[in-house]
Amino acid sequence: MIEIRLETAFIKLDALLKFANLVSSGGEAKIRIAAGEVKVNGEVCLQRGKKLRPGDRVSLDSETVCIQ
């Protein structure tokens, strides 16, 4: 599990995937989100601009990111 500490109120889903190195580019993030490969708090999320806040968990493949 990867833990990310936010310095702001939120981070958008596509930006988090890039920041945590789960994808190599914004384009890849867009494609993987649209394909339903990303889960937020255990549910598939198709909104690449979804605002994530502390306590949220994002999963892609076998990696999980927890926002602190």
C-alpha positions as CSV (number, residue, x, y, z in Angstrom):
1,M,0.0,0.0,0.0
2,I,1.2,3.5,-0.9
3,E,0.4,6.3,1.5
4,I,0.0,9.9,0.1
5,R,-0.2,12.9,2.4
6,L,-2.1,15.8,0.9
7,E,-1.0,19.4,1.4
8,T,-4.3,20.6,-0.2
9,A,-8.0,19.9,0.5
10,F,-8.2,17.4,-2.4
11,I,-6.5,15.9,-5.4
12,K,-8.2,14.8,-8.6
13,L,-8.2,11.1,-9.5
14,D,-6.2,11.4,-12.7
15,A,-3.5,13.5,-11.0
16,L,-3.3,11.1,-8.1
17,L,-2.6,8.2,-10.5
18,K,0.2,10.1,-12.1
19,F,1.6,11.4,-8.7
20,A,1.7,7.8,-7.2
21,N,3.4,6.5,-10.4
22,L,0.5,4.1,-11.1
23,V,0.4,5.4,-14.7
24,S,3.0,7.0,-16.9
25,S,0.9,9.8,-18.3
26,G,-2.4,11.7,-18.1
27,G,-3.5,10.0,-21.3
28,E,-2.9,6.5,-19.8
29,A,-4.9,7.6,-16.6
30,K,-7.8,8.8,-18.8
31,I,-7.9,5.5,-20.7
32,R,-7.6,3.3,-17.6
33,I,-10.3,5.3,-15.7
34,A,-12.7,5.1,-18.7
35,A,-12.1,1.4,-19.0
36,G,-13.3,0.9,-15.5
37,E,-10.0,-0.3,-14.2
38,V,-9.8,2.1,-11.2
39,K,-11.6,1.7,-8.0
40,V,-12.2,4.4,-5.4
41,N,-13.2,3.1,-1.9
42,G,-13.9,-0.3,-3.4
43,E,-16.2,0.9,-6.2
44,V,-15.4,1.4,-9.9
45,C,-15.0,5.1,-10.7
46,L,-15.3,6.5,-14.2
47,Q,-14.8,10.2,-13.3
48,R,-11.2,11.2,-13.9
49,G,-11.8,14.5,-12.2
50,K,-13.2,13.0,-9.0
51,K,-12.0,14.9,-6.0
52,L,-10.3,12.6,-3.5
53,R,-9.8,13.6,0.1
54,P,-8.0,12.2,3.2
55,G,-9.4,8.7,4.0
56,D,-10.1,7.7,0.4
57,R,-8.5,4.6,-1.1
58,V,-7.7,4.2,-4.8
59,S,-6.9,0.8,-6.4
60,L,-5.4,0.0,-9.8
61,D,-4.2,-3.5,-10.7
62,S,-2.6,-4.8,-7.5
63,E,-1.7,-1.4,-6.0
64,T,-3.7,0.6,-3.5
65,V,-3.1,4.2,-2.6
66,C,-4.4,5.6,0.8
67,I,-4.7,9.3,1.1
68,Q,-3.7,10.8,4.4
